[in-house]
Amino acid sequence: MKLIQTSSHEAENPIELSLRQAFELLEPKLRPPFALTIPNPQEYLLLNKAILYGVLCESHVGKTHMKHLHAIVTDGYFWFVSLLVKVVNELYVKLLEPVKSQLIWVTKELINVLAVGVDGLLVCLLRQIIGGDYSDGNLWLCFEMVSIFMTKWDCLLEVEPMILTSGLYTYLRLLADHCRLLSNPKLEALKQLEVDFCIKVFKEKFPLCLKIGRDLVRLLQDLVHLPKFRTIWKDLVLNRGEFKAQGFSGIPQLYNTRTPSEYMLLRITPEMEAHLRFLLTHVKLGNQKRHQAWFSKKFLFEPNRETLIIDIVRFICCAYHPTNEIIQSDVIPRWAIMGWLFKSCTKNYVEANVKLALLYDWLFFKERTDNIMDIEPAMLLMVYSIPRYIDVTHTILEFLFLLMDNYDVEHYDILAKGVSSSFSVLVKRGVIRSLDVLTSCDALSPILKERLGRFLSGRKFEISKELQQACRPADFVSLNSSCMETPLPLTEWQPKCSQGDKFGTKSAETKVMISDDAASSHSPLVVAREGQVHDIDNMIHNLGEAIKNSNPMALRTLEELLLLFVSFDGQGPESGFILPDVLSSKIKKLYELSGSKLFSPFKFHPDSPENSDEVGSATSLIIRMFVLSQHQNMQAMLLFWLKNGFPVGARLLLYASRLAYEARMVGFFGDAMVDVNSITPSDSGIRLLLYHVNGYFSFLHGRTENSYETIESISKAEKKLVAMLVDGAFAAYKCFLVYSRTALFKDAENSLPQLLFSDIMTCSVWERKQLKFLFSSVYCHLSDMSIGEEGIIKLLVGQLDHADLVNIQIELGLKRFSIFGENTETVFCLMKNSLNWGCMEQHKFWGLIRSELAVSTVEVQGLLSKFFWLEKLDANASAIAVEGLLTLCSCCPPTPELVGALMLLPNSVFQDFASAVMAKWAVSNGAMLFESLAEFSEKVESKNGDLAIHDSAGMLNRSAILWLLKYFNGSDTDISGNLSLKTMCKNAMR
């Protein structure tokens, strides 16, 4: 009996071998009558493997094997389904045809019993359907899977309704291919079934369809030539009530929803994904040709496979986002792969759909909700194709405007706004330094340049003159000539480094960048009309009078003054100048004359919240105005106060943090701490949130009446708005941090994380009550400046008490944010540096690191090996860290990699560390431990037979070997039938 097809020269597949060995070992127990004893965890694991092998290979007794499985199952079929998923992902292509049939049969059986994880198994099977493949085997799988969705509809709704959306996405995409092949009679029955399934999902479960987002529209428009889909489309446009989806507001709602990356993976087989990730992770720019040729031959060579390029482009844009280290390396960038795929298209309709896949997110891009990485490849492909591949630049830009004008004429404004936002964010975030590279490119079509210029001008595209002048087209000459350079990194992409500033000021998230001269008080930033200057003078006088008489009147006057100042547009006759420094100085003096001080240290009075100066003060009004407008004039005013010694940054950070705290407290942002349907001013614990939301609506409608007071209530329906405002507050803080660093702190010693650390330190002196949430907010909203920063982490463990740290640990366990990040080298450096901290700080540090690493992708085995091989590992100085590692290892699963690292620990300080960890694993996860140990011993033995065991004996950890020998002597357990482990242990002790 065999599972897979193998050639004589191929080595045995380890998965197939493991299943077969389990079957051969337990074969007598797989025949009726079955044993009535309850298997232990190790026996249960082996029994699942054996039954799976029997089900797939012995179709004539498959029902008997399934009855056996039903009788012994104790985990909701989780382990059995996990084994099936592994078989599908790694062996499906090689499975024998009868085995594939049994695979489908057992999947149906698992759906009938509502097995845990069966939805994941269905996704894996959907991914094995290859687009553009019309072979009998592929069409058979298409038919079987859509039949499962139709016949097991009710069961799937009970297991996981969202699996229907995976099926819908898959079959909408497949139908587009299947309908193009008109001369294949084998397809007719399949196409009808696919259409019936998709229409059924649309009509009966349309609210689920909304989860797919904007790509649902893209796929549906490929099928409007079919009558049933044309009806669906008409209802979407003209009669959306037909779908009975409460709250559905029409196609714009889908446009505004980014399609989750999981859907992009559905049309890429696991094998394809693995090769693409290798290409984009390990292959260096300039060495990619042979890899690309191999990939084309492997996956795109068949006549109709070219449509796969569409799905690959969507995958690269939306599902593969490279890490900081890869972007900074010489690995081939995504835009270069896009160029190759673009040039690989030979059919016009494929090329058009590839361009649509590349540019689709541009049409609906919103900075707040979308990911800039989705639109970055198209921009860089246009830029780096100049001038050598100018036809690529020309084609993409021309197609972008064609889409904007014709894709959805009724919603042109949405599309134009999305494209405008895309260009703006790409410049603002530093993907490119300036759009001059396009607008001033002589090689580009004059008509296209003129259209681009008109569009940017018509949308009031915000690019500062200083930023444009900082990078002329000549700056791109070396990049364009070879088309081989890596793209300019985004601020968020930059990795941690020990030298220089890791946050480039040119990629700041600011609307306006200023030159050094403009930052000084001698250069006017705003040229105002004479009438506006007169109004400002009058308001300053009125503000002085109002401050003497009434605080509410003073606040109203101050807000009117600030609104007028941010409304200056720099146009008109240059008859007067209003300097932010001058206005800031006058406001400062007026308040000081009345005995008040702007941006004074914050004092919190929990028993009398009405005295809180976060609400109803000039400082809070100024902060709110800046956060809501982020206007260059407000930035310059804040800069003046910062230069005069005011803690502006700390007050901004605390304001944003308190907004986030209050929003979360009532369920607008994360989990609710209280159960309410609407919040009123009597809820004094959220006065700042009410104050800020009211200011937003006042600013939105250009009014100042009562905007310094609180509104009556906030409905729970406004959750998205509140979340947007909280995100905006942190974005404004970061914006100011970048701005102030550009103007005041030009040396590398004052990086953004250091400025953030300074502000947190100041806040920690003012505020003790909500300090825990300040740190949580920083890691949630300012992760690019805080994750892995030693100073901030040390401040956290030094300032928070144990109760607060436990709450932080819980949030880390729930993966609400990260403190250490996923860079193993960064985490190890933090571990090593913490050895010099105080004992209490170390204990708290390890509590945090255990909580995060237990649920992260950081390779614990790498940390373990590096730590124990430190040259100077002192027993006393390292005791707390070793205790932390002991607990961390014990709560991690004994994977082959981690167990292997443990077996190779040096025989030095803390000699019994390895045996202590294994003893705990033997109790909690014995089956996995001994399977990993067996795999380790096989690797050692496979190097050179028994000789390798003798040679490796001196390298093995002595305490681990002694414990294993003791375990073997005191236990009757047969370690998976593998004797090499016992042999290795005995030889190691000779």
Secondary structure by P-SEA (a helix, b strand, c coil): cccccccccccccaaaaaaaaaaaacccccccccccccccaaaaaaaaaaaaaaaaccccaaaaaaaaaaacccccaaaaaaaaaaaaacccccccaaaaaaaaaaaaaaaaacccaaaaaaaaaaaacccccccaaaaaaaaaaaaaaaaaaaaaaaaccaaaaaaaaaaaaaaaaaaaccccccaaaaaaaaaaaaaaaaaccaaaaaaacaaaaaaaaaccccaaaaaaaaaaccccccccccccccaaaaaacccccccccccccaaaaaaaaaaaccccccccaaaaaaaaaacccccccccaaaaaaaaaaccccccccccccccccaaaaaaaaaaacccaaaaaaaaaaaccccccccccccccccaaaaaaaaaaacccaaaaaaaaaaaaaaaaacccccaaaaaaaaaaaaaaaaaaaccccccccccccccccaaaaaaaaaaaaaacbbbbaaaaaacccccccccccccccccccccccccccccccccccccccccccccccccccccccccccaaaaaaaaaaaaaaaaaaaccaaaaaaaaaaaaaaaaaccccccccbbbbaaaaaaaaaaaaaaacccccccccccccccccccccccaaaaaaaaaaacccaaaaaaaaaaaaaccaaaaaaaaaaaaaaaaaaaaccccccccccccccccccccaaaaaaaaaaaaaaaccccccccccccccccaaaaaaaaaaaaaaaaaaaaaaaaacccccccccaaaaaaaaaaaaaaccccaaaaaaaaaaacccccccccaaaaaaaaacccaaaaaaaaaaaaacccccccccaaaaaaaaaaaccccaaaaaaaaaaaaaacccccccaaaaaaaaaaccccccccaaaaaaaaaaaaaaccccaaaaaaaaacccccccaaaaaaaaaaaaccaaaaaaaaaaaaaaaaacccaaaaaaacccccaaaaaaaaaaaaaccccccccaaaaaaaaaaac
